[in-house]
């Protein structure tokens, strides 16, 4: 480069003073111009005899390409860190659960296993059924009071037979047919419902079929929580129990919600759920009617006939009242009954039903009694298949209590499952089985609980001392809890609720039936148990009362025999007439 006022001479690069390379002057065709070059390609420079002083230092400038390169490098490094962290979390999760997806950021949505869960220590397990300090006494149950356990007495086992939770109506049920027909009538007619029925003008049938409704899920979850408070201490945390249900959707879901209430959302670590096929001709003690053909035929519909008789008594006024507000829609007794039935189904499905306000208190008592009649004649002691449908579960309970498998064909028991301790364990302290209302009714009949045997009159009046009330025995979410109790001495038969109520003698075991948290007094049905004020029965005595239960059920004759249908009330022991 030319510089002002100086001559040039050759100067080697090595002879240059210590000047920053980017500020070295380079050859150019113009004066006073500064440029930059790659000195690696220059061997020598023309310069003046005496060099001009270097320009003053300038701030370091980073080229745009360098900034882009460094930024890209930084982003790349962050990406590697993120991928490494994701791989670590995925590896940790796979040890307990399969993620089930190919996402590269599972930690964003991961809940199991917990990543930053905090302290997770648990406390001691409750055992309210054994240690409840609350005062006991009179209860509106089945004729006996409730008492706490005497000091030193322990519950050693509990067998739970549980109904599913609230659900939609059965597919094709009369209430479904009525609801759809009424909605179709409203859409295609100019009839104007008035007064209390005016809501029908914009009403539509919106119920599903058979699966649990939301409150049904809650009922089973809450029951699981309740049973944990009562019996949680019976669970051996080093074991995994087997619980049984059927394959029907509402049955499977009911069992799962119960387990979640009892054990928590991680219940599969504590229990294995065994769904037994529910279908025609499959052996299943939790749906005993499926392999009891006659229970599904007219010979076992005496209760349905009795209920229809009663409907014609208590719904006369209601039918006339509904007709007066319905224009040219023609009501009959069956329609009025189905309208009543819509009330509970809509209530559990939607939280409210306008159908409920259409009937009087006395008519609702009549509705309850109609269901009692139906169960009495179809499932309890006025049914020819009452004992047979429930005998399979009874035999399974007796097998557990006697610590043996079922190895030969027994009623509708599934011997493939009941002949194996993997699927039919004998060493559990907690047994959970899930079933249906009609099946539980048949189980009580197969046990021979005669307090539910008295005939209910089909034309009324409603008995004042009635024991068979289905809303008390088998409502949605109903349960039968059978406790096995071990005492160091015989417990006094006349209980006062004192902590030390023993009589002379050695260790004694008892069985205690509880239906929906109310004691079922076994002495009422089995005189051998004695008239104990607590309703218990010595275990050995109870087992003796059940030794002929299979023979009394007449399973083959009841389920597969040929016999005529007889009027309701003719049968009194849950088996066909001789």
Order of alpha helices (4+ residues) and beta strands (2+ residues): beta-beta-alpha-alpha-beta-alpha-alpha-beta-alpha-beta-alpha-alpha-alpha-alpha-alpha-alpha-beta-alpha-alpha-beta-beta-beta-alpha-beta-alpha-alpha-alpha
